Amino acid sequence: MASDGVVFASPNYSFQVSAIMKIFLDRLGFMGHRPRFHGKTSTSIVVQGIYRGGQIVKYLDFVGRALGFNVVKGNCIRTLEPMDDIALDRMERKLAEQTRRFHARLLRPAHPKPSLFGLMIFRMGRTGFKLSLGEDKRDHVYYRDRGWFESDYFYPTRLGPFKKAAGAVFDWVAARVYKPTEGSVALGEKS
């Protein structure tokens, strides 16, 4: 929690992250509903012998976004043994470039403008939690306690007119999908 940046690294084991990485990520699964790493940066490194590491990088980058990180695209490194000088040089260049991008992201503002997709995920998720979960549910309490039921996004940001309108549309669509349950509070009402 105190880190500015995190690197998720795993070997490619049977076309997926290692068991210990999967267990670690599964333990963080609830944070996909209750993200808490906004303003922090993540990236990923996958090492492999032959095949499919790029898909694992995409998975780790997706998980990073779900947890709230600003994600720097990860890398897949091929490490066949014995490693010759050409392969070693290629690996070092890829890692140096990734390090440069990671460092540059750490130096930029912690809270970038949300993408339209990110805004949609936030607004539809928060509206769904507000309308379908009672106040005894942890997701509802987490959003309520952070003021997210009344905010434009996970963190303070200024939305332009287009994104403000889009956010209202996302709220409207989600309100039609989710039905209020007993103990939940309709969007706009005081809880």
PASE-276318 format. One record per residue (C-alpha): residue number from 0; x, y, z. Coordinates in pm, 1 decimal. Last residue first. Layout:
+-----+----------+----------+----------+
! pos !        X !        Y !        Z !
+-----+----------+----------+----------+
! NUM !        X !        Y !        Z !
...
+-----+----------+----------+----------+
end
This chain:
+-----+----------+----------+----------+
! pos !        X !        Y !        Z !
+-----+----------+----------+----------+
! 190 !  -2839.4 !    728.4 !    283.7 !
! 189 !  -2959.1 !   1044.3 !    113.0 !
! 188 !  -3128.5 !    993.1 !   -220.4 !
! 187 !  -2956.5 !   1071.5 !   -553.1 !
! 186 !  -2908.2 !    710.2 !   -652.9 !
! 185 !  -3170.0 !    490.4 !   -487.3 !
! 184 !  -3077.5 !    354.2 !   -145.8 !
! 183 !  -3045.0 !    -15.9 !    -72.5 !
! 182 !  -3211.0 !   -177.8 !    229.9 !
! 181 !  -3469.3 !   -370.1 !     27.3 !
! 180 !  -3332.2 !   -402.7 !   -322.3 !
! 179 !  -3315.7 !   -140.3 !   -596.0 !
! 178 !  -3325.1 !   -288.4 !   -946.4 !
! 177 !  -3016.0 !   -282.2 !  -1160.0 !
! 176 !  -3030.4 !   -271.5 !  -1540.6 !
! 175 !  -3235.4 !     47.4 !  -1578.1 !
! 174 !  -3025.1 !    232.7 !  -1322.0 !
! 173 !  -2713.1 !    109.9 !  -1505.1 !
! 172 !  -2830.4 !    273.4 !  -1828.5 !
! 171 !  -2907.0 !    604.0 !  -1653.6 !
! 170 !  -2573.6 !    608.3 !  -1469.2 !
! 169 !  -2389.1 !    538.2 !  -1796.8 !
! 168 !  -2586.7 !    819.2 !  -1964.1 !
! 167 !  -2494.9 !   1060.1 !  -1684.5 !
! 166 !  -2129.7 !    963.7 !  -1721.0 !
! 165 !  -2149.2 !   1023.1 !  -2097.3 !
! 164 !  -2287.7 !   1372.2 !  -2035.6 !
! 163 !  -2006.1 !   1453.1 !  -1793.9 !
! 162 !  -1759.2 !   1291.0 !  -2037.3 !
! 161 !  -1876.6 !   1515.8 !  -2322.0 !
! 160 !  -1887.3 !   1833.1 !  -2107.9 !
! 159 !  -1532.3 !   1785.4 !  -1978.7 !
! 158 !  -1470.7 !   1594.2 !  -1657.7 !
! 157 !  -1260.9 !   1751.2 !  -1387.2 !
! 156 !  -1101.9 !   1496.1 !  -1158.2 !
! 155 !  -1112.4 !   1404.7 !   -791.4 !
! 154 !  -1063.6 !   1029.7 !   -751.8 !
! 153 !  -1278.8 !    723.9 !   -819.7 !
! 152 !  -1495.9 !    923.1 !  -1062.0 !
! 151 !  -1772.7 !   1182.8 !  -1090.4 !
! 150 !  -1848.0 !   1172.5 !   -719.2 !
! 149 !  -2179.6 !   1132.3 !   -533.3 !
! 148 !  -2190.2 !    753.6 !   -492.1 !
! 147 !  -1810.7 !    759.6 !   -468.4 !
! 146 !  -1808.9 !    941.2 !   -134.1 !
! 145 !  -1532.8 !    715.0 !     -4.2 !
! 144 !  -1751.5 !    577.9 !    276.8 !
! 143 !  -2037.8 !    510.8 !     35.2 !
! 142 !  -1822.6 !    316.1 !   -210.4 !
! 141 !  -1676.4 !     92.5 !     62.0 !
! 140 !  -2014.1 !     55.8 !    236.2 !
! 139 !  -2183.1 !    -62.2 !    -84.9 !
! 138 !  -1901.2 !   -307.7 !   -162.1 !
! 137 !  -1911.1 !   -436.3 !    195.2 !
! 136 !  -2282.9 !   -517.8 !    196.9 !
! 135 !  -2491.9 !   -415.6 !    502.8 !
! 134 !  -2599.3 !    -95.3 !    329.5 !
! 133 !  -2800.6 !   -300.9 !     83.6 !
! 132 !  -2671.2 !   -379.5 !   -260.9 !
! 131 !  -2871.4 !   -344.5 !   -581.9 !
! 130 !  -2917.4 !     26.5 !   -635.1 !
! 129 !  -2598.8 !    177.4 !   -495.7 !
! 128 !  -2379.9 !   -112.4 !   -605.1 !
! 127 !  -2520.4 !    -96.2 !   -959.2 !
! 126 !  -2479.3 !    280.6 !   -972.2 !
! 125 !  -2119.3 !    243.5 !   -855.4 !
! 124 !  -2044.8 !    -22.3 !  -1114.0 !
! 123 !  -2214.1 !    162.9 !  -1400.8 !
! 122 !  -2032.9 !    486.6 !  -1318.5 !
! 121 !  -1691.6 !    332.3 !  -1257.8 !
! 120 !  -1687.6 !     94.3 !  -1556.0 !
! 119 !  -1820.7 !    365.7 !  -1788.6 !
! 118 !  -1561.6 !    617.5 !  -1667.6 !
! 117 !  -1284.6 !    364.8 !  -1724.4 !
! 116 !  -1414.2 !    300.6 !  -2078.6 !
! 115 !  -1430.8 !    674.7 !  -2151.6 !
! 114 !  -1077.0 !    708.2 !  -2022.6 !
! 113 !  -1026.8 !    880.6 !  -1690.1 !
! 112 !   -810.2 !   1192.5 !  -1678.6 !
! 111 !   -485.8 !   1100.4 !  -1507.9 !
! 110 !   -446.4 !   1083.4 !  -1129.2 !
! 109 !    -85.7 !   1047.2 !  -1018.3 !
! 108 !     40.6 !   1333.0 !  -1233.3 !
! 107 !    348.8 !   1221.2 !  -1430.2 !
! 106 !    678.5 !   1123.6 !  -1265.3 !
! 105 !    575.3 !    764.0 !  -1192.2 !
! 104 !    471.6 !    726.4 !  -1555.6 !
! 103 !    821.3 !    831.0 !  -1671.2 !
! 102 !    977.1 !    574.0 !  -1434.2 !
! 101 !    763.8 !    292.9 !  -1577.4 !
! 100 !    836.7 !    401.2 !  -1935.8 !
!  99 !   1214.4 !    411.5 !  -1867.3 !
!  98 !   1201.1 !     74.7 !  -1687.2 !
!  97 !   1015.2 !    -76.5 !  -1983.1 !
!  96 !   1281.8 !     56.9 !  -2218.7 !
!  95 !   1561.4 !    -82.7 !  -1999.6 !
!  94 !   1378.4 !   -417.2 !  -1975.6 !
!  93 !   1347.3 !   -446.5 !  -2352.2 !
!  92 !   1712.7 !   -344.6 !  -2403.9 !
!  91 !   1833.4 !   -594.4 !  -2140.3 !
!  90 !   1633.4 !   -876.4 !  -2297.8 !
!  89 !   1767.7 !   -798.7 !  -2647.5 !
!  88 !   2127.3 !   -786.8 !  -2514.3 !
!  87 !   2082.7 !  -1123.5 !  -2340.1 !
!  86 !   1935.7 !  -1275.4 !  -2655.8 !
!  85 !   2228.7 !  -1149.3 !  -2864.6 !
!  84 !   2485.9 !  -1257.4 !  -2605.3 !
!  83 !   2357.6 !  -1616.1 !  -2596.9 !
!  82 !   2126.9 !  -1756.4 !  -2330.1 !
!  81 !   2190.6 !  -2124.9 !  -2264.5 !
!  80 !   1912.9 !  -2164.7 !  -2191.2 !
!  79 !   1603.7 !  -2004.8 !  -2343.6 !
!  78 !   1487.8 !  -1684.6 !  -2178.3 !
!  77 !   1211.3 !  -1517.1 !  -2377.7 !
!  76 !   1096.0 !  -1197.4 !  -2204.8 !
!  75 !    733.1 !  -1088.0 !  -2213.3 !
!  74 !    683.7 !   -723.2 !  -2127.6 !
!  73 !    423.3 !   -512.9 !  -1950.8 !
!  72 !    229.5 !   -208.5 !  -2062.0 !
!  71 !    249.2 !     62.6 !  -1792.7 !
!  70 !    -68.3 !     49.0 !  -1586.9 !
!  69 !   -199.9 !    333.2 !  -1370.7 !
!  68 !   -326.0 !    110.3 !  -1090.4 !
!  67 !   -688.6 !     81.3 !   -977.9 !
!  66 !   -706.9 !   -289.7 !   -888.0 !
!  65 !   -896.1 !   -361.1 !  -1210.6 !
!  64 !   -621.2 !   -180.2 !  -1403.4 !
!  63 !   -353.6 !   -403.7 !  -1251.7 !
!  62 !   -561.1 !   -715.5 !  -1322.7 !
!  61 !   -582.0 !   -615.6 !  -1689.7 !
!  60 !   -203.3 !   -560.9 !  -1701.8 !
!  59 !   -149.8 !   -906.9 !  -1549.0 !
!  58 !   -385.0 !  -1067.5 !  -1804.9 !
!  57 !   -227.0 !   -882.5 !  -2098.2 !
!  56 !    119.2 !   -996.8 !  -1980.8 !
!  55 !    -14.9 !  -1354.7 !  -1960.4 !
!  54 !   -138.0 !  -1330.6 !  -2318.5 !
!  53 !    206.7 !  -1211.6 !  -2428.5 !
!  52 !    363.8 !  -1511.8 !  -2254.0 !
!  51 !    190.3 !  -1747.7 !  -2495.4 !
!  50 !    488.8 !  -1954.6 !  -2617.7 !
!  49 !    853.1 !  -2061.7 !  -2594.9 !
!  48 !   1079.7 !  -2041.0 !  -2291.9 !
!  47 !    911.0 !  -1784.7 !  -2077.1 !
!  46 !    956.3 !  -1483.3 !  -1857.0 !
!  45 !    664.0 !  -1254.3 !  -1780.4 !
!  44 !    712.4 !   -898.5 !  -1659.9 !
!  43 !    431.9 !   -670.7 !  -1548.4 !
!  42 !    370.6 !   -303.2 !  -1480.2 !
!  41 !    207.2 !   -106.4 !  -1203.6 !
!  40 !    167.8 !    258.4 !  -1107.4 !
!  39 !     -2.4 !    419.3 !   -806.6 !
!  38 !   -246.8 !    710.0 !   -814.3 !
!  37 !   -544.6 !    481.9 !   -764.4 !
!  36 !   -441.1 !    163.6 !   -581.2 !
!  35 !   -757.4 !    107.1 !   -379.5 !
!  34 !  -1008.6 !    -74.8 !   -593.8 !
!  33 !  -1315.1 !   -217.4 !   -412.1 !
!  32 !  -1476.6 !   -457.1 !   -657.3 !
!  31 !  -1143.5 !   -562.3 !   -812.4 !
!  30 !  -1010.4 !   -532.6 !   -459.1 !
!  29 !  -1211.1 !   -843.6 !   -369.5 !
!  28 !   -977.6 !  -1043.3 !   -594.4 !
!  27 !   -662.0 !   -952.5 !   -399.4 !
!  26 !   -634.0 !  -1304.8 !   -254.4 !
!  25 !   -686.2 !  -1434.8 !   -609.2 !
!  24 !   -386.3 !  -1229.3 !   -720.7 !
!  23 !   -160.9 !  -1388.7 !   -458.0 !
!  22 !   -291.9 !  -1738.2 !   -535.6 !
!  21 !   -229.2 !  -1680.0 !   -905.5 !
!  20 !    121.5 !  -1551.5 !   -834.1 !
!  19 !    200.0 !  -1860.7 !   -619.9 !
!  18 !     60.3 !  -2092.2 !   -888.8 !
!  17 !    277.6 !  -1935.9 !  -1159.5 !
!  16 !    110.8 !  -1720.0 !  -1421.3 !
!  15 !    -47.2 !  -1895.6 !  -1720.9 !
!  14 !     46.7 !  -2097.1 !  -2031.7 !
!  13 !    151.5 !  -2408.9 !  -1836.2 !
!  12 !    391.6 !  -2201.1 !  -1623.7 !
!  11 !    500.5 !  -1873.9 !  -1784.0 !
!  10 !    730.1 !  -1723.1 !  -1522.3 !
!   9 !    592.9 !  -1441.9 !  -1313.7 !
!   8 !    647.9 !  -1074.8 !  -1239.0 !
!   7 !    400.3 !   -812.4 !  -1115.5 !
!   6 !    593.9 !   -487.9 !  -1072.8 !
!   5 !    450.2 !   -236.1 !   -826.4 !
!   4 !    480.2 !    141.2 !   -803.6 !
!   3 !    440.8 !    423.5 !   -555.1 !
!   2 !    459.8 !    177.5 !   -267.2 !
!   1 !    288.3 !    239.0 !     68.2 !
!   0 !      0.0 !      0.0 !      0.0 !
+-----+----------+----------+----------+
end
